[in-house]
Amino acid sequence: MLKIWLLLAGCLLAMSSAGAQAYQLSSADHINLSPELSIYQHQGGPADLQEVRQAYAQQAFEPPRDSPTASNFGLTDAQIWLRVELDTTTTSPSRWLLEVAHASLDDVDLYLARDAEPFLHQHSGDHIAFDDKPIKHRNHVFELQLEPNSHYTLYLSIASEGTLAAPVSLWQPAALWHEDQFSYSMLSIYYGLMLALLVYNLFLYLSLRDPLYLIYVAFISCLAIGQAGLSGLVGQFIWPHNAWLTNLAPTTAVSAAGFFGAMFVQRFLADTPRRLRLQWLMPVISCAYAATFICVLFWSYHLAAIAVNVISLLFAASAFFLGAVSLYFREPGARFFVLAWISFLSGVTVISLHNLGLLPSNLLTSNALAIGSGLEMLLLSLALADRINDIQRARDQAQAQALQIRQQMLENVRESERLLEARVAERTLELEQTNRQLQQSQQLLEQQAKHDALTGLANRALLAERLVDAQARADRSHSRFALLVADLDRFKSINDQWGHTAGDQVLVEIAKRLIAVVRTNDVVARMGGDEFVLVLESLKDPADIPTLHAKIRQAVCSPIVLDTGESVSVGVSIGSAFYPDDAANASLLFNYADKAMYAEKPVN
């Protein structure tokens, strides 16, 4: 009985091992290997080769799919394992290149074993830098060295947080090179168109200074980077040493393109959202794209990839709806705008359904967004040009109407000018008179603010200004000047005996005499009461001080005849100081002279 069970187990194992027919390699230049691959979707974290081989032994692999979507698994977080057995013949080429033609896959691992030999491992994907790939190609390419008349087992492990599509092909090197020439030619045409539109609209912005064209330039730039990320050109040409930026490029750039695209639609069709009370629609879509961008960087690439496809469908449909309404209302540029968004909507619909796993992965579906966006940008540029023409026509009409109105207004203006000239002349005369009065009032106010009301001499404020000026001139010319403080003696007795009117007459007379003693460029100031200050820039030599004191005393002490006929006289105490000999600043200089004056005052 035990022998029977062992025999049955052996038969089952042999059946499971022989369940997958080996694919016999021919000498063709290109072999589409996707229909020959059995599939295993592993959930819950990455599995290693040993686990997957056990899963195959347990018949967990699905047989090869005979459907158009066989190589497209959509937005899944599962790890996809593909398996095929290969038999070579005597005529089979020994060198093959295996290509997984979806550039934005995160991790692609190839395991190859000949008969019972150990598996050889090669690794590629967006999680490694372009320069570290086994073969430097925009897609994921591995070199296979296959001996003739041999049996090989091949496993492919594929994982991606974005769209997981795995069209697998075997190429002869020359055939892949020829295929690359064609694909790069098509990409060159696409990016050449992008660049031309970008430069054209950038010049329009620099010429017209309309932010709409700058937003469109940003939209084109971000969409070009997103397409370059999807086609593998970002890793190859922009960031060959940075796997992180290469991996983020497709979703982040498409999110940024959607953000600027929604802004563009909002500004281009400004009147339509207002008519429909949908001013909030495009700003909300812009915010959704911005949230997707942030989600990519700081939360989940997988959720962001799902969101950007759903939002793009909503965005394209909303833009098409607003464009159709604007076409109904005959807004400038609406015709080409609607055609542009039909193209873009078609491309977004196809690529979104492809990314969600509902359409097969082929040349058309994989490049639907590039084709749709290329046509869209070309038509949008025509829409912008048409908009410029419509605006120019409206501007010409407005200018013609303005010229007519201007001609009508000119006669009115001329008549008004004649009336105004008369009134202006009258008002000018009045203003001139008022201006003279204001100048006189200002001069009077300045005189009162900086001069003593009784004597007309400089007051304390003006004296402070003149001291600062004198000090600056002395510093520049390395010279000196003198400051004298003169205080009247016996002046109080005149006020007491003859009254304050007589005292004021005495002060006025002494002020005149002090002005007569000094030169015209010197300053005579009254500090208040019976104290006077003299700033003498003309006096340079301290030896001249006694002579000046004598002149001042003679002038001050001479009798003064009052209006009443009485003759009175006063004395004077004088203190002097030189700058910078006696003090380093005006305040100390004044104190020094003041002390000298009090030292000279007679003791009562």
C-alpha positions as CSV (number, residue, x, y, z in Angstrom):
1,M,0.0,0.0,0.0
2,L,2.8,2.4,0.9
3,K,4.5,1.7,-2.5
4,I,1.3,2.6,-4.3
5,W,1.1,6.0,-2.5
6,L,4.7,6.7,-3.2
7,L,4.1,5.9,-6.9
8,L,1.1,8.2,-7.0
9,A,3.1,11.0,-5.4
10,G,5.9,10.6,-7.9
11,C,3.4,10.7,-10.7
12,L,1.8,13.9,-9.4
13,L,5.2,15.5,-9.0
14,A,6.2,14.5,-12.5
15,M,2.9,15.8,-13.8
16,S,3.4,19.2,-12.1
17,S,6.9,19.4,-13.4
18,A,5.8,18.6,-16.9
19,G,2.7,20.8,-16.7
20,A,4.4,23.7,-18.4
21,Q,5.5,23.0,-21.9
22,A,9.0,24.3,-22.6
23,Y,9.2,27.0,-25.3
24,Q,11.6,26.1,-28.1
25,L,13.7,29.0,-29.2
26,S,13.9,29.6,-32.9
27,S,16.3,31.8,-34.8
28,A,13.8,34.7,-35.1
29,D,15.1,38.2,-34.3
30,H,12.2,39.0,-32.0
31,I,10.1,36.7,-29.8
32,N,7.1,37.9,-27.8
33,L,7.5,35.9,-24.7
34,S,4.4,37.2,-22.7
35,P,1.9,34.6,-24.0
36,E,4.3,31.8,-22.8
37,L,4.7,33.0,-19.2
38,S,2.9,31.4,-16.3
39,I,1.9,33.8,-13.6
40,Y,2.0,33.9,-9.8
41,Q,0.8,36.9,-7.8
42,H,2.3,37.0,-4.3
43,Q,0.6,39.2,-1.7
44,G,2.0,40.3,1.7
45,G,5.5,41.3,1.0
46,P,8.3,40.1,-1.3
47,A,8.9,36.4,-1.7
48,D,12.3,34.8,-2.5
49,L,13.0,32.4,-5.3
50,Q,12.9,29.3,-3.0
51,E,9.3,30.2,-1.8
52,V,8.2,30.8,-5.4
53,R,9.7,27.5,-6.6
54,Q,7.8,25.8,-3.8
55,A,4.6,27.6,-4.9
56,Y,5.2,26.3,-8.5
57,A,5.6,22.8,-7.2
58,Q,2.2,23.3,-5.4
59,Q,0.7,24.4,-8.7
60,A,0.1,28.0,-7.5
61,F,1.1,29.4,-10.8
62,E,-1.6,30.4,-13.3
63,P,-1.2,29.1,-16.8
64,P,-0.1,31.5,-19.6
65,R,-2.9,34.0,-20.3
66,D,-4.3,34.0,-23.8
67,S,-5.8,37.5,-23.6
68,P,-4.8,41.0,-24.7
69,T,-4.2,42.1,-21.1
70,A,-2.0,39.2,-20.3
71,S,1.0,41.4,-19.5
72,N,-0.8,44.3,-17.8
73,F,-1.6,43.8,-14.1
74,G,-2.7,47.4,-13.4
75,L,-2.2,49.3,-10.2
76,T,-1.5,46.4,-7.9
77,D,0.7,46.1,-4.8
78,A,1.3,42.4,-5.4
79,Q,4.7,40.9,-6.4
80,I,4.3,39.4,-9.8
81,W,6.4,36.3,-10.7
82,L,6.6,35.1,-14.2
83,R,8.0,31.7,-15.2
84,V,8.9,30.0,-18.5
85,E,11.0,27.1,-19.6
86,L,13.2,27.5,-22.7
87,D,14.7,24.8,-24.9
88,T,17.5,25.7,-27.3
89,T,18.4,23.9,-30.4
90,T,21.5,23.5,-32.5
91,T,20.5,26.5,-34.6
92,S,19.3,28.7,-31.7
93,P,21.5,31.9,-31.3
94,S,23.5,31.8,-28.1
95,R,23.2,35.5,-27.2
96,W,19.7,37.0,-26.4
97,L,18.5,40.2,-24.8
98,L,15.4,39.9,-22.6
99,E,13.4,43.2,-22.5
100,V,10.7,44.1,-20.0
101,A,9.2,47.0,-21.9
102,H,7.8,49.1,-19.1
103,A,10.4,51.6,-17.9
104,S,8.7,52.7,-14.6
105,L,8.8,49.4,-12.8
106,D,10.4,49.6,-9.4
107,D,12.1,46.2,-9.1
108,V,12.8,43.6,-11.8
109,D,14.7,40.5,-10.9
110,L,15.7,37.8,-13.4
111,Y,16.7,34.3,-12.4
112,L,18.0,31.8,-15.0
113,A,19.2,28.3,-14.5
114,R,20.4,25.6,-17.0
115,D,19.0,22.2,-16.2
116,A,19.9,21.5,-12.5
117,E,22.6,24.2,-12.2
118,P,22.2,27.1,-9.7
119,F,20.2,30.1,-10.7
120,L,22.0,33.2,-12.0
121,H,20.5,36.5,-10.8
122,Q,20.3,39.9,-12.4
123,H,18.6,43.0,-11.0
124,S,17.1,46.1,-12.6
125,G,14.3,48.6,-11.9
126,D,13.7,52.2,-10.9
127,H,15.0,51.6,-7.4
128,I,18.6,51.4,-8.7
129,A,20.4,54.1,-10.7
130,F,20.4,53.9,-14.5
131,D,24.2,53.5,-14.4
132,D,23.8,50.4,-12.2
133,K,21.5,48.5,-14.5
134,P,22.8,45.3,-16.1
135,I,22.4,46.9,-19.5
136,K,22.1,50.6,-19.8
137,H,18.7,50.9,-21.6
138,R,15.6,53.0,-21.0
139,N,13.6,49.8,-20.4
140,H,14.8,46.8,-18.3
141,V,17.1,44.6,-20.4
142,F,19.0,41.6,-19.4
143,E,21.6,39.6,-21.4
144,L,21.1,35.8,-21.7
145,Q,23.9,33.5,-22.8
146,L,22.1,30.3,-23.8
147,E,24.0,27.1,-24.8
148,P,22.6,25.1,-27.7
149,N,20.6,21.9,-27.0
150,S,20.0,22.9,-23.4
151,H,17.0,23.3,-21.1
152,Y,16.6,26.5,-19.1
153,T,14.2,27.7,-16.4
154,L,13.6,31.4,-16.2
155,Y,11.8,33.4,-13.4
156,L,11.0,37.1,-13.5
157,S,10.1,38.9,-10.3
158,I,8.4,42.3,-10.9
159,A,7.1,44.8,-8.3
160,S,6.0,48.4,-8.7
161,E,4.0,50.9,-6.7
162,G,2.8,52.4,-9.9
163,T,1.3,50.6,-12.9
164,L,2.6,47.1,-13.2
165,A,2.8,46.1,-16.8
166,A,5.3,43.5,-18.0
167,P,5.5,43.0,-21.8
168,V,8.4,40.6,-22.1
169,S,10.3,40.0,-25.3
170,L,13.4,38.2,-26.4
171,W,15.6,40.1,-28.9
172,Q,18.6,39.6,-31.0
173,P,20.9,42.5,-30.2
174,A,20.8,43.9,-33.7
175,A,17.0,43.7,-33.8
176,L,16.6,45.5,-30.5
177,W,19.0,48.2,-31.8
178,H,16.9,48.7,-34.9
179,E,13.7,48.9,-32.7
180,D,15.4,51.4,-30.5
181,Q,16.2,53.7,-33.5
182,F,12.5,53.8,-34.4
183,S,11.3,54.4,-30.8
184,Y,13.9,57.1,-30.2
185,S,12.9,58.7,-33.4
186,M,9.3,58.9,-32.3
187,L,10.3,60.2,-28.9
188,S,12.5,62.8,-30.6
189,I,9.6,64.1,-32.6
190,Y,7.4,64.2,-29.5
191,Y,10.0,66.1,-27.4
192,G,10.9,68.3,-30.3
193,L,7.3,69.3,-30.6
194,M,7.2,69.9,-26.8
195,L,10.3,72.1,-26.9
196,A,9.1,74.1,-29.9
197,L,5.8,74.8,-28.1
198,L,7.5,75.6,-24.9
199,V,9.9,78.2,-26.5
200,Y,7.0,79.6,-28.7
201,N,4.8,80.2,-25.6
202,L,7.7,81.5,-23.5
203,F,8.3,84.1,-26.2
204,L,4.6,84.9,-26.2
205,Y,4.8,85.4,-22.4
206,L,7.9,87.7,-22.7
207,S,6.1,89.7,-25.4
208,L,2.6,89.9,-24.0
209,R,3.3,89.5,-20.2
210,D,0.2,87.4,-19.9
211,P,0.6,84.8,-17.0
212,L,-1.6,82.4,-19.0
213,Y,1.3,81.6,-21.3
214,L,3.7,81.1,-18.4
215,I,1.3,78.7,-16.8
216,Y,1.1,76.9,-20.2
217,V,4.9,76.7,-20.3
218,A,4.9,75.1,-16.8
219,F,2.2,72.6,-17.9
220,I,4.2,71.6,-21.0
221,S,7.5,71.3,-19.0
222,C,5.9,69.1,-16.2
223,L,4.1,66.9,-18.7
224,A,7.3,66.4,-20.7
225,I,9.1,65.3,-17.6
226,G,6.2,63.0,-16.7
227,Q,6.4,61.4,-20.1
228,A,10.1,61.1,-19.9
229,G,9.7,59.3,-16.6
230,L,7.2,56.9,-18.1
231,S,9.4,56.2,-21.1
232,G,12.6,55.8,-19.1
233,L,14.4,58.9,-20.4
234,V,14.6,60.6,-17.0
235,G,16.9,57.9,-15.7
236,Q,18.9,57.7,-18.9
237,F,19.5,61.4,-19.6
238,I,18.4,63.6,-16.6
239,W,19.3,61.7,-13.4
240,P,21.3,58.6,-14.3
241,H,22.9,58.6,-10.9
242,N,19.8,59.2,-8.8
243,A,17.3,56.3,-8.5
244,W,15.0,58.2,-6.1
245,L,14.3,61.1,-8.4
246,T,14.0,58.7,-11.4
247,N,11.4,56.7,-9.5
248,L,9.4,59.7,-8.4
249,A,9.4,61.5,-11.8
250,P,6.4,59.9,-13.5
251,T,3.8,60.5,-10.8
252,T,5.1,63.8,-9.4
253,A,5.6,65.4,-12.8
254,V,2.1,64.3,-14.0
255,S,0.6,65.7,-10.7
256,A,2.4,69.0,-11.3
257,A,1.3,69.0,-14.9
258,G,-2.3,68.5,-13.8
259,F,-1.9,71.3,-11.2
260,F,-0.8,73.8,-13.9
261,G,-3.2,72.4,-16.5
262,A,-6.2,73.1,-14.2
263,M,-4.9,76.6,-13.6
264,F,-4.6,77.1,-17.4
265,V,-8.2,75.9,-18.0
266,Q,-9.5,78.2,-15.3
267,R,-7.7,81.3,-16.8
268,F,-8.3,80.4,-20.4
269,L,-12.1,79.8,-20.0
270,A,-12.5,82.5,-17.4
271,D,-16.0,83.5,-18.4
272,T,-17.5,80.0,-18.7
273,P,-17.0,79.0,-15.0
274,R,-18.5,82.3,-13.9
275,R,-21.5,81.7,-16.1
276,L,-22.0,78.2,-14.7
277,R,-21.0,79.2,-11.2
278,L,-18.2,76.6,-11.3
279,Q,-15.3,78.9,-10.4
280,W,-14.4,76.4,-7.7
281,L,-14.1,73.3,-10.0
282,M,-10.6,73.8,-11.5
283,P,-9.1,75.2,-8.2
284,V,-10.4,72.1,-6.4
285,I,-8.8,69.8,-9.1
286,S,-5.6,71.8,-8.7
287,C,-5.6,71.2,-5.0
288,A,-6.3,67.5,-5.6
289,Y,-3.2,67.3,-7.8
290,A,-1.2,69.2,-5.2
291,A,-2.3,66.7,-2.5
292,T,-1.3,63.8,-4.9
293,F,2.1,65.4,-5.3
294,I,2.5,65.6,-1.5
295,C,1.2,62.0,-1.1
296,V,4.0,60.8,-3.5
297,L,6.7,62.5,-1.4
298,F,5.6,61.9,2.1
299,W,3.0,59.0,2.2
300,S,2.3,56.4,-0.4
301,Y,3.4,56.3,-4.0
302,H,0.9,53.5,-4.7
303,L,-2.1,55.5,-3.5
304,A,-0.9,58.6,-5.3
305,A,-0.6,56.6,-8.6
306,I,-4.2,55.5,-8.2
307,A,-5.3,59.0,-7.4
308,V,-3.5,60.7,-10.2
309,N,-5.2,58.4,-12.8
310,V,-8.7,59.0,-11.3
311,I,-8.2,62.8,-11.0
312,S,-6.8,62.9,-14.6
313,L,-10.0,61.3,-15.9
314,L,-12.1,63.8,-13.9
315,F,-9.9,66.7,-15.0
316,A,-10.1,65.9,-18.7
317,A,-13.8,65.4,-18.6
318,S,-14.4,68.7,-16.7
319,A,-12.1,70.6,-19.1
320,F,-14.0,69.1,-22.1
321,F,-17.3,70.1,-20.6
322,L,-16.2,73.7,-19.9
323,G,-14.7,73.9,-23.4
324,A,-18.0,72.7,-25.0
325,V,-19.9,75.3,-23.1
326,S,-17.4,78.0,-24.0
327,L,-17.7,76.9,-27.7
328,Y,-21.5,77.4,-27.4
329,F,-20.9,80.9,-26.0
330,R,-18.3,81.5,-28.7
331,E,-15.4,82.4,-26.4
332,P,-12.1,83.3,-28.1
333,G,-10.1,80.1,-28.9
334,A,-12.8,77.7,-27.9
335,R,-12.9,75.8,-31.1
336,F,-9.3,74.6,-30.9
337,F,-9.6,74.2,-27.1
338,V,-12.4,71.7,-27.5
339,L,-10.4,69.7,-30.1
340,A,-7.4,69.8,-27.8
341,W,-9.2,68.4,-24.9
342,I,-10.9,65.7,-27.0
343,S,-7.4,64.5,-27.9
344,F,-6.2,64.8,-24.3
345,L,-9.3,63.1,-22.9
346,S,-8.9,60.2,-25.3
347,G,-5.2,59.8,-24.3
348,V,-6.0,60.1,-20.6
349,T,-8.8,57.6,-20.8
350,V,-6.8,55.0,-22.7
351,I,-3.7,55.4,-20.4
352,S,-5.8,55.4,-17.2
353,L,-7.7,52.2,-18.3
354,H,-4.3,50.7,-19.2
355,N,-2.9,51.7,-15.8
356,L,-5.9,50.2,-14.1
357,G,-5.3,46.9,-15.9
358,L,-8.3,47.1,-18.2
359,L,-6.5,47.5,-21.5
360,P,-3.6,45.5,-22.9
361,S,-0.1,46.9,-22.8
362,N,1.0,47.7,-26.4
363,L,2.6,50.4,-28.4
364,L,-0.7,52.4,-28.6
365,T,-1.9,52.1,-25.0
366,S,1.5,52.6,-23.5
367,N,2.0,55.8,-25.5
368,A,-1.6,57.0,-25.4
369,L,-0.9,59.9,-23.1
370,A,2.1,61.0,-25.2
371,I,0.0,60.9,-28.4
372,G,-3.0,62.6,-26.8
373,S,-0.9,65.2,-25.0
374,G,1.1,66.0,-28.1
375,L,-2.0,66.7,-30.1
376,E,-3.5,68.6,-27.2
377,M,-0.5,70.9,-26.8
378,L,-0.4,71.6,-30.6
379,L,-4.1,72.4,-30.6
380,L,-3.8,74.4,-27.4
381,S,-1.1,76.5,-29.0
382,L,-3.5,77.1,-32.0
383,A,-6.2,78.0,-29.4
384,L,-3.9,80.5,-27.8
385,A,-3.0,82.0,-31.2
386,D,-6.7,82.1,-32.1
387,R,-7.4,83.7,-28.8
388,I,-4.8,86.4,-29.6
389,N,-6.4,87.0,-33.0
390,D,-9.8,87.3,-31.4
391,I,-8.5,89.6,-28.7
392,Q,-6.7,91.7,-31.4
393,R,-9.9,92.0,-33.5
394,A,-11.8,93.1,-30.4
395,R,-9.0,95.5,-29.6
396,D,-9.1,96.9,-33.2
397,Q,-12.9,97.4,-32.9
398,A,-12.5,99.0,-29.6
399,Q,-9.8,101.3,-30.9
400,A,-12.0,102.3,-33.9
401,Q,-14.9,103.1,-31.5
402,A,-12.5,104.9,-29.3
403,L,-11.3,107.1,-32.2
404,Q,-14.9,108.1,-33.0
405,I,-15.6,108.9,-29.4
406,R,-12.3,110.8,-29.2
407,Q,-13.2,112.9,-32.2
408,Q,-16.5,113.8,-30.6
409,M,-14.9,114.6,-27.4
410,L,-12.2,116.7,-28.9
411,E,-14.5,119.6,-29.6
412,N,-15.9,119.4,-26.1
413,V,-12.4,119.3,-24.8
414,R,-11.4,122.4,-26.8
415,E,-14.3,124.4,-25.5
416,S,-13.6,123.2,-22.0
417,E,-10.0,124.2,-22.4
418,R,-10.9,127.7,-23.4
419,L,-13.1,128.0,-20.3
420,L,-10.5,126.4,-18.2
421,E,-7.7,128.7,-19.4
422,A,-9.5,131.7,-18.1
423,R,-10.3,130.1,-14.8
424,V,-6.8,128.7,-14.5
425,A,-5.3,132.2,-15.1
426,E,-7.6,133.6,-12.4
427,R,-6.8,130.8,-10.0
428,T,-3.1,131.1,-10.8
429,L,-3.1,134.7,-9.7
430,E,-4.9,133.8,-6.5
431,L,-2.5,131.0,-5.8
432,E,0.5,133.3,-6.4
433,Q,-0.9,135.8,-3.9
434,T,-1.6,133.0,-1.4
435,N,1.8,131.5,-2.0
436,R,3.5,134.9,-1.2
437,Q,1.4,135.2,1.9
438,L,2.4,131.7,2.9
439,Q,6.1,132.4,2.3
440,Q,5.9,135.5,4.4
441,S,4.1,133.6,7.2
442,Q,6.7,130.9,7.0
443,Q,9.6,133.4,7.1
444,L,7.9,135.0,10.1
445,L,7.4,131.7,11.8
446,E,11.1,130.7,11.2
447,Q,12.2,134.1,12.5
448,Q,10.1,133.7,15.6
449,A,11.2,130.1,16.2
450,K,14.9,130.9,16.0
451,H,15.3,134.5,17.1
452,D,14.7,136.4,20.3
453,A,11.4,138.2,20.2
454,L,12.7,141.3,22.0
455,T,16.2,141.9,20.5
456,G,16.0,140.0,17.2
457,L,19.2,138.1,18.1
458,A,19.6,134.3,17.7
459,N,17.8,132.4,20.5
460,R,19.0,129.2,22.2
461,A,17.9,126.9,19.4
462,L,19.6,128.8,16.6
463,L,22.7,129.2,18.7
464,A,22.9,125.4,19.1
465,E,22.7,125.0,15.3
466,R,25.4,127.6,14.7
467,L,27.7,126.0,17.3
468,V,27.4,122.6,15.6
469,D,28.2,124.2,12.2
470,A,31.1,126.1,13.7
471,Q,32.5,123.0,15.3
472,A,32.2,121.0,12.0
473,R,34.0,123.8,10.1
474,A,36.8,124.0,12.7
475,D,37.2,120.2,12.5
476,R,37.5,120.2,8.7
477,S,40.0,123.1,8.6
478,H,41.8,122.2,11.8
479,S,41.2,125.7,13.2
480,R,39.7,127.2,16.3
481,F,36.9,129.5,17.2
482,A,36.0,131.5,20.4
483,L,32.8,131.4,22.5
484,L,32.1,134.4,24.8
485,V,29.4,134.5,27.5
486,A,28.5,138.1,28.5
487,D,26.2,138.7,31.5
488,L,25.1,142.3,32.4
489,D,25.8,143.7,35.9
490,R,23.4,146.1,37.7
491,F,20.6,145.3,35.2
492,K,18.2,144.3,37.9
493,S,18.4,147.7,39.5
494,I,17.3,149.3,36.2
495,N,14.2,147.1,36.1
496,D,13.5,147.8,39.7
497,Q,14.0,151.6,39.5
498,W,12.8,152.4,36.0
499,G,10.5,149.4,35.1
500,H,10.6,146.6,32.7
501,T,10.0,148.8,29.7
502,A,13.3,150.6,30.4
503,G,15.0,147.3,30.9
504,D,13.7,146.1,27.5
505,Q,15.0,149.3,25.9
506,V,18.4,148.7,27.5
507,L,18.6,145.1,26.2
508,V,17.7,146.2,22.7
509,E,20.4,148.8,22.7
510,I,23.0,146.5,24.1
511,A,22.1,143.9,21.4
512,K,22.7,146.5,18.7
513,R,26.1,147.5,20.2
514,L,27.2,143.8,20.4
515,I,26.3,143.3,16.8
516,A,28.3,146.4,15.9
517,V,31.4,145.1,17.8
518,V,31.7,141.7,16.0
519,R,32.0,140.8,12.3
520,T,29.0,139.9,10.1
521,N,29.9,136.2,10.0
522,D,29.9,136.0,13.9
523,V,26.9,135.0,15.9
524,V,25.3,137.1,18.7
525,A,22.6,135.3,20.7
526,R,20.5,136.1,23.8
527,M,20.1,133.2,26.1
528,G,17.4,134.8,28.2
529,G,17.3,137.6,30.8
530,D,20.5,139.7,30.6
531,E,22.9,137.0,29.3
532,F,24.4,137.1,25.8
533,V,26.6,134.6,23.9
534,L,28.9,135.3,21.1
535,V,30.4,132.7,18.7
536,L,33.4,134.2,17.0
537,E,34.8,132.1,14.1
538,S,36.8,135.1,13.0
539,L,38.8,135.1,16.3
540,K,41.6,132.5,15.9
541,D,44.2,133.7,18.4
542,P,43.6,133.6,22.2
543,A,45.9,136.7,22.5
544,D,43.2,138.8,20.9
545,I,40.7,138.1,23.7
546,P,41.7,141.0,26.0
547,T,41.3,143.5,23.2
548,L,37.9,142.0,22.3
549,H,36.8,142.1,26.0
550,A,37.8,145.8,26.2
551,K,35.7,146.6,23.0
552,I,32.7,144.8,24.4
553,R,32.9,146.5,27.8
554,Q,33.3,149.9,26.2
555,A,30.3,149.3,24.0
556,V,28.1,147.8,26.7
557,C,29.1,150.1,29.6
558,S,28.6,153.4,27.7
559,P,25.5,155.3,29.0
560,I,22.2,154.6,27.5
561,V,19.5,157.4,27.2
562,L,16.0,156.1,27.8
563,D,12.9,157.3,26.1
564,T,12.1,159.2,29.3
565,G,15.3,161.2,29.0
566,E,17.2,159.5,31.9
567,S,20.7,158.1,31.3
568,V,21.5,154.7,32.7
569,S,24.5,152.4,32.4
570,V,25.3,148.8,33.2
571,G,28.4,146.7,33.7
572,V,29.3,143.4,32.0
573,S,31.1,140.2,33.0
574,I,32.7,138.3,30.2
575,G,33.9,134.7,30.1
576,S,35.6,133.1,27.0
577,A,36.7,129.7,25.8
578,F,38.4,128.4,22.6
579,Y,37.4,125.3,20.7
580,P,39.1,122.8,20.7
581,D,41.7,124.1,23.1
582,D,39.4,124.4,26.1
583,A,36.7,121.8,25.4
584,A,36.0,119.0,22.9
585,N,32.4,119.8,22.2
586,A,30.0,122.7,22.2
587,S,28.3,121.8,25.5
588,L,31.6,121.6,27.4
589,L,32.8,124.8,25.7
590,F,29.8,126.7,26.8
591,N,30.2,125.5,30.4
592,Y,33.9,126.5,30.4
593,A,33.1,130.0,29.2
594,D,30.2,130.3,31.6
595,K,32.5,129.4,34.5
596,A,35.0,132.0,33.3
597,M,32.2,134.6,33.2
598,Y,31.1,133.9,36.8
599,A,34.7,134.0,38.0
600,E,34.9,137.6,36.6
601,K,31.6,138.7,38.1
602,P,32.0,141.2,41.0
603,V,31.0,140.1,44.4
604,N,27.9,141.9,45.7
